[in-house]
């Protein structure tokens, strides 16, 4: 795979890095990628929605009128579905939305997401990502210097307290350790900033 520039936090080139083609240069598998994104979104759903059936709605213990002779339609309960305040038919009930995905598919989905970042030129490799202080203003200046102003995913080899404090109030920035990288967050980001050390760790796991 072609070499890629490694920048410092000021946006200046310091050296080059050759990305592993087995991780960053594969042909993305859209079907597996779709399944992985669906799995992640489903896992975030609580599934606690609930509606009351005819048997759960209060009232309606007796038959409202006799079966025959009234001229009206027969009714067994005033809490049947056709009645006001009646039970809900086929309404939602608590359930799990989780899906299963085997390990090979998960790895392929993540590599596909990473490959799209290189194909779309949305990947920025930096030599290190540290701040002298924990001010949000400094984090904003660094991101602006790297031309990363939209949704940004920052991947570091190890979390630094200054970086955590400087980026935690930025709603468009997500900070992850390399071991926490996942398909959904990679795809959701418009720009992925990753340290050189994190690249090597990621390639050791996925290559």
N, C-alpha and C positions, 0 to 999 in steps of 0.2 A: 504494500500500500504506500501511497505517496507520503512524503514528510509533511508535517504540520508545524506551524510556528508556535513556540511557547512564549507567552507574554508575561511581563511582570504586572503588578496591580496598577501601574501607571499606563498600561497599554503599550509598552515598548517591547520589542522583540529581544529575547535573551538567547534563545537557541532553537533547535528543531527537535521534533520527536517523530518517530515512525510508529504509527498506530498499527496494531495487530489486525490483519485483514480478516482473521477468523471471528473477530468480535465486532469491528467497526466497518468491515467491508463486505458483509454478506448481502445477498439479495433478500430484502425484507419479506417476511411471510405475513401478508395482510390478514389472512384468516385466523392464524394463531394470535396475532396482535389484537384483533377484534375480540377474541375470546378472553384474553387477559384483561383488557379494559373493562369488559362486561363483568368479569369476576371481581375486579377491584371496586367497581361501582356498586355491585350487588352486596359486597361485604360491608359497605358503608350504610346500608339500609337497616333500620331497626327492626322492621317487620312486626311492630306492636299494634298496628291498626286492627280494629275490631268492631263488628256490628252485632246487634242483638237479633237473635232469631225469634220466631214465634214463641218458643218455650222460655226464652229469657226475658221478654218484655213483661213489665209488671201489669197485672190485671188480666181480664179475660178468662177468669176461671170457670164461668158458667156459660151455657148456651144462651145467646141473647134472646131468642124466641123459639117457639116450638117448630118442629120440622115442617109440618104441613098446616094448611088452613089459613095462613095469614095473607096469602097473595104475594108475599115477598120471597126473594131468593133464599134458599136455605143457608144458614150460617151456623158454624160450630163455635166460633170465638170472635170477640171484638178485637182481638189482637192478631188476627190473620193478616197476611201481607196486603190485602186490598183495603184494609181499614186504616184510617188516620191514626197514627201512633201504633200501627201494627208492626210485626216483625219484618226484618229485611231478608229477602230471599237471595241466596247466592252472594251475600256480601263478603267483604274481606274479613279474615280471621288471622290471629297471630301465626306467623310462619317464618321460616328461615329462607333467605334468598341466596344463600351461599352456593357456589358451584365448585366442582372439583377440576383440577388440572394437574397433569403429571409433571414431574420435574423437568423432563426434556422439553416439554412445551413451554414451561415457564422461562427456561433459559433461552429458548429460541425467540420468544416474545420480547425479552429484554434486549437480546442482541439485535433484533429487528428494529426496536425503538432507537437504540444507539446508532444503528446504521442510517436511519432516517435523519438523525442529527448531523451526521457528516455529509449526507447527500444534499440536505437543504442548507448547508453552511451555518448551522445553528450551534456549533460546538466551539467553545473557547477553552484552550488549555493554558493554565497559568503555572508559573514555577512554584508559587506558594500563595496562600490567601490568609494573610494576617494583618491586623491593624495595630497601630501604636496605642490607640485608645478605643473606648467602647461607645463612640458617638455615632448616631445614625447618619449625621451629616457626612462623616468620612466614608461610610458605606455607600451613600448615594453618589459621592464624587468618584469613588472607585468604579461603580457600575456604569456611571456616565462615561468615564474614560475608556471602558471596555465596550461601549455601545450596547449595553444590556439594560434597556429601560422598561421593557414589557415584563411578562411573566418570566422570572429567572429561577433556575434551579442551580444551586451551588453545591458541589460535591467535594468534600475534603477528606483527607486520610484520617484526620483526628479533629474533633471539635475543639475550638479555642474559645475561651470565655469572652474575650473581646469581640470576636466575630459573632457569637451568639447574641450578645447584648446589642451590638450595632445593627443587626439585621432583624431582630425579633419584632420590631414595630413596622416593618415594611410589608404591606399586605401582598405585594406582588413577588416576594422573594421567599423561596423555600431552601432551607439549609439542611443538608443530610451528610452523615458519614457514609463512606463508600460501602459499608456493609448494609446500609439501609436503602440503597438505590433500588427502585422498582419501576416496572414498565409504565404504570399510569402517570407517575410524577414526571418521568422523562418525556412522555408524549405531551403532557399538559403544558410543559414549559416552552416558551418561545425561544429561549436561549439557555444553553447548559454550560455552566462554567465549572471546570474540573481541574484539580491540581495535577501536576505531573506524577506525583507519588500515587495519587488515587487512581490514575489511569493504569499504572503498572499493577496495582492491587486488583483492579477490576479485570484486567486481562489474565492474571494468574487464575482467577476463579472461573472465568467464562471460556477461555481459550481451550 
